[in-house]
Amino acid sequence: MKSIKNNLVILGIALSIVTIVSCSSSDSDTTTEAEGTATVPTLFSANYKTAVTLSSNGTSLTLKSKGVPDHVTPYWGTGNTLYEAQTTGYTVNPGNLQEQVFVMTIPLNPVAASSKEETSLGPIGMALNGVAIYNDREGGNVPVDAGTLKSFDRAGAHSGPGGLYHYHFNGDFTSDDDAKLIGWLRDGFPIYGRKDKDGTYPSNLDSNGGHTAATADYPAGIYHYHCSNVNYMDSGFYILKAGSYHGTKGTFTF
């Protein structure tokens, strides 16, 4: 009888060990599948500047930056090596630009959304240097007006609350009447300058400022956005993005 009891005890211990090993194995598998372990596609690593940190889990791409420009602007403030005086006749919003903590996650293989969502105030994308891209609206969700236009530097950007520097328009450092890649929006689709790959202005853009065609980065073709080709209020600025996202937007924290 005692022998049977001893055997049962040994069997119970053995089963417990198997259970512990099984749980440990499961936990280990979960760890190896953690986000950010896949290779970042060359398309992104070759275009985004070193100020932007990239990681991928195989289905989405996460971009992190401090949100500050790598070019001159009056918003750096006097004393900074990248400071330059504001354009004559223009003003500067109060406060210098400040470093941010930007984290944007976008799909690697974006698709058109069945219901198009309007872009909202705040970051709608990230330029290649890590600066936030905004739409054509300001506080109160109203279009940029003549007074606000006077606050933009020659990059088509200005600084807002918290020193958050951001682009509303194309300018001297992103795209200036060309077909340059500017960055990606939150839905995973890229945005380019005013021209197509062949040097002409696209004539078939949809109401959200995009179309499907080949680009230098996507020779097989992809839906992509273009800057507006309308001189905004005769200011010499051209809106980067207005209207809705073509795809489903990812996250952008700041």
Order of alpha helices (4+ residues) and beta strands (2+ residues): alpha-alpha-beta-beta-beta-beta-beta-beta-beta-alpha-beta-beta-beta-beta-beta-beta-beta
